[in-house]
Amino acid sequence: DLKHQASHTHRAPRIYRRHGTAMAGGSLTSVLLMNDLLDASRIEYLIWGGFACGGLLLSVHGLLGQSARQTGGRTAKVFVELQRKSFHMIGGCIICSVYHYGIKFGVMAPAFDPNHLNSPTEAKLADRPLDAGIVFIAACLAVWMLEASRILIPAVQRWYLGSFKGLIREKEMRKAAGVAYFLPGALAAMLAAPSNIAILGILFLSIGDAASSLGTAAGVVSIGSSSRKVEGSIGCFVVCMLLGMYAGLPAGVARTAAGLGTFGGLLAEGIGGGGNFLLPLL
């Protein structure tokens, strides 16, 4: 009887796994942060699907872009966004693939890792893979240095515009372009959540935001005084919801995540940019 009572008194807490490490507790937050909540193989399919969609958009622009520009009007606007968002999607999928496969093959340690709270010995540090957080911080700094050089040095501005013609909006000529917020937004998602969930957030930005921009270029119903269109927001919401459900999120959670992502894009537009930072983090 004493043994039976002791076994109940010292019953082990429920264990959840986060990046392969045990975490005690049974709260809803813990469950939602489980990396296994999403299907890793489907995350890979989404990454490669994003590459395929970006390549398809780029091909369509290459085939029909010249005639679309001559047509003018809304058609020309859509094809301008086709070129811009094809690179947006491909760039986002490159970030996702580097992070996902870096972790999968043991080259990187996840940026979101409870083991960082411990104090590893020098031997453990030597055996440890690259910290993904540090890798992407370095990438952010490199991008910001390039953006600062572009804004401040006319020769770099001319080279940039000549090399990446059509990818920079008119309003970004004298301020940081969207890419300057894209990498920090991706990094924030990596630091805030396990790798599969962070990658899904980055895919929301890469693919969902592309749907938003294309819908806005083709749309007619404005959202207040914003340049965004209702059609664009609907496109972003639907695409993000489908991405979440395919990756393994329950339908209700996928709808909530898609709604937050769409709201983040609208909020960023209202306060003057930064949607590339807010959307993956939300």
C-alpha positions in Angstrom: 0.0 0.0 0.0 2.8 2.4 0.9 4.5 1.7 -2.5 1.1 2.2 -4.3 0.6 5.6 -2.5 4.2 6.7 -3.2 3.7 5.9 -6.9 0.6 8.2 -7.0 2.3 10.9 -4.9 5.4 11.1 -7.2 3.6 10.6 -10.5 5.6 12.0 -13.3 4.2 15.1 -15.0 2.9 14.9 -18.6 5.8 15.2 -21.0 5.7 17.0 -24.3 8.5 17.2 -26.8 10.0 20.4 -28.2 12.9 19.9 -30.7 13.6 16.5 -29.2 13.9 17.8 -25.6 11.4 16.9 -22.9 9.3 19.6 -21.5 7.1 19.2 -18.4 3.5 20.5 -18.3 0.2 20.0 -19.9 -1.0 23.5 -20.8 -2.6 24.4 -24.1 0.4 26.7 -24.9 2.8 23.7 -24.5 0.6 21.6 -26.9 0.5 24.4 -29.5 4.3 24.8 -29.3 5.0 21.1 -30.0 7.1 20.8 -33.1 5.4 17.5 -33.9 2.1 19.4 -34.2 2.9 19.8 -37.9 3.8 17.1 -40.4 7.5 17.6 -41.3 7.1 15.8 -44.7 4.2 18.1 -45.6 6.3 21.1 -44.6 8.9 19.9 -47.1 6.2 19.5 -49.8 5.0 23.1 -49.1 8.6 24.4 -49.4 9.1 22.8 -52.8 5.6 23.7 -53.9 6.5 27.3 -53.1 9.6 27.1 -55.3 7.4 25.6 -58.1 4.8 28.4 -57.7 7.5 31.1 -57.8 9.1 29.6 -60.8 5.7 29.3 -62.6 5.0 33.0 -61.9 8.4 34.0 -63.1 7.8 32.0 -66.3 4.4 33.5 -66.9 5.9 37.0 -66.5 8.7 36.2 -68.9 6.3 34.9 -71.5 3.6 37.5 -71.3 5.1 40.4 -69.3 6.1 42.5 -72.3 2.6 42.4 -73.9 1.0 43.0 -70.5 3.0 46.2 -70.0 1.9 47.4 -73.5 -1.7 46.7 -72.5 -1.4 48.9 -69.4 -4.1 49.3 -66.7 -4.8 46.6 -64.2 -3.2 43.9 -66.3 0.1 45.7 -66.3 -0.1 46.1 -62.5 -0.7 42.4 -62.0 2.3 41.5 -64.1 4.5 43.9 -62.2 3.5 42.0 -59.1 4.0 38.7 -60.7 7.7 39.4 -61.2 8.1 40.9 -57.8 6.2 38.2 -55.9 7.9 35.3 -57.8 11.2 36.4 -56.3 9.4 37.0 -53.0 8.2 33.4 -52.9 11.5 31.9 -54.1 13.5 33.9 -51.5 11.2 32.9 -48.7 11.4 29.2 -49.7 15.2 29.5 -49.8 15.1 30.7 -46.2 12.8 27.9 -45.2 14.8 25.2 -47.0 18.1 26.4 -45.4 16.5 26.4 -41.9 14.6 23.1 -42.4 17.3 21.0 -44.0 20.1 22.6 -41.9 18.3 21.2 -38.8 17.3 17.9 -40.5 20.9 17.1 -41.5 22.5 18.3 -38.2 24.2 21.4 -39.7 22.2 23.8 -37.6 20.6 23.9 -34.2 17.1 25.4 -34.0 17.0 29.1 -33.1 14.1 28.2 -30.7 15.8 25.7 -28.3 15.2 25.3 -24.6 18.7 23.9 -24.3 20.0 27.5 -24.8 18.9 28.1 -21.2 21.5 25.6 -19.9 25.2 26.4 -19.7 26.9 23.8 -21.9 30.5 22.8 -21.2 33.2 23.7 -23.6 33.2 20.2 -25.0 29.5 20.4 -25.7 30.0 23.7 -27.5 32.6 22.2 -29.7 30.3 19.4 -30.8 27.3 21.7 -31.2 26.1 22.5 -34.8 25.7 26.1 -36.0 23.2 28.1 -34.1 20.5 29.0 -36.6 19.7 32.2 -34.8 23.3 33.5 -35.1 23.4 32.4 -38.8 20.3 34.4 -39.7 21.3 37.4 -37.5 24.5 37.6 -39.7 22.3 37.4 -42.8 20.1 40.2 -41.5 23.2 42.4 -40.8 24.5 41.7 -44.4 21.2 42.7 -45.9 20.9 45.8 -43.8 24.4 46.8 -44.8 23.5 46.4 -48.4 20.3 48.4 -48.0 22.2 51.2 -46.2 24.8 51.3 -49.0 22.1 51.4 -51.6 20.3 54.3 -49.9 23.5 56.3 -49.1 25.8 55.6 -52.0 24.5 56.6 -55.5 26.8 54.2 -57.3 25.5 51.3 -55.3 21.9 52.5 -56.0 22.6 52.6 -59.7 24.0 49.1 -59.6 21.2 47.8 -57.6 18.5 49.3 -59.8 20.2 48.0 -62.9 20.6 44.5 -61.5 17.2 44.2 -59.8 15.0 46.3 -62.1 11.3 45.9 -61.3 11.8 44.4 -57.9 11.8 47.7 -56.0 8.7 49.8 -55.6 8.9 53.6 -56.3 8.3 54.3 -52.6 11.3 52.1 -51.7 13.9 54.1 -53.7 14.9 56.2 -50.7 14.1 53.9 -47.9 14.7 50.2 -46.9 13.0 47.7 -49.3 10.8 44.9 -48.2 13.8 42.4 -48.1 15.2 44.4 -45.2 12.1 43.4 -43.1 11.7 39.9 -44.6 14.8 38.3 -42.9 14.2 39.9 -39.5 10.6 38.7 -39.7 11.7 35.2 -40.5 14.3 35.3 -37.7 11.7 36.5 -35.2 9.5 33.6 -36.1 12.4 31.2 -35.7 13.2 32.6 -32.2 9.5 32.5 -31.2 8.4 29.0 -32.2 9.7 25.5 -33.0 11.1 25.0 -36.5 8.1 23.5 -38.2 5.8 26.2 -36.9 8.3 29.0 -37.7 8.7 27.7 -41.3 4.9 27.7 -41.7 4.8 31.3 -40.6 7.5 32.2 -43.2 5.5 30.3 -45.8 2.5 32.4 -44.9 4.6 35.5 -45.7 6.2 34.0 -48.9 3.0 32.6 -50.4 0.1 34.2 -48.6 1.5 37.7 -49.0 2.1 37.0 -52.7 -1.6 36.2 -53.0 -2.5 39.4 -51.2 -0.4 41.5 -53.5 -1.7 39.9 -56.7 -5.3 40.2 -55.4 -4.7 43.8 -54.6 -3.3 44.5 -58.0 -6.3 42.9 -59.7 -8.9 44.0 -57.1 -11.3 46.9 -57.2 -12.7 47.1 -53.6 -10.5 49.3 -51.4 -10.1 48.7 -47.6 -10.7 52.2 -46.2 -7.9 54.6 -47.2 -5.4 51.7 -47.5 -3.9 50.8 -50.8 -4.9 47.2 -50.0 -7.9 45.7 -51.7 -10.5 43.3 -50.2 -9.7 40.8 -52.9 -6.1 40.7 -51.8 -6.9 40.2 -48.1 -9.3 37.4 -49.0 -6.6 35.8 -51.1 -4.1 36.0 -48.3 -6.5 34.5 -45.8 -7.6 31.6 -48.0 -4.1 30.7 -49.0 -2.7 30.9 -45.5 -5.6 28.8 -44.1 -5.0 26.1 -46.8 -1.3 26.1 -46.1 -2.0 25.6 -42.3 -4.5 22.9 -42.8 -2.3 21.0 -45.2 0.6 21.2 -42.8 -1.5 19.6 -40.1 -3.1 22.4 -38.1 -6.7 21.8 -37.0 -9.1 23.7 -39.1 -10.0 26.2 -36.4 -6.3 26.9 -35.5 -5.6 27.3 -39.3 -8.4 29.8 -39.7 -7.1 31.8 -36.6 -3.5 31.8 -37.8 -4.6 32.9 -41.3 -6.8 35.6 -39.8 -3.9 36.9 -37.7 -1.5 36.9 -40.6 -4.0 38.8 -42.8 -4.6 41.3 -40.0 -0.8 41.7 -39.6 -0.5 42.6 -43.3 -3.3 45.2 -43.0 -1.9 46.6 -39.7 1.6 47.0 -41.3 0.0 48.8 -44.2 -1.8 51.2 -41.9 1.3 52.1 -39.9 3.5 52.5 -42.9 5.2 49.2 -43.8 6.8 46.3 -42.0 4.3 43.6 -43.1 7.3 41.4 -44.0 8.2 41.5 -40.3 4.7 41.2 -38.7 3.1 38.5 -40.8 5.3 35.5 -40.1 5.6 36.5 -36.4 1.8 36.6 -35.9 
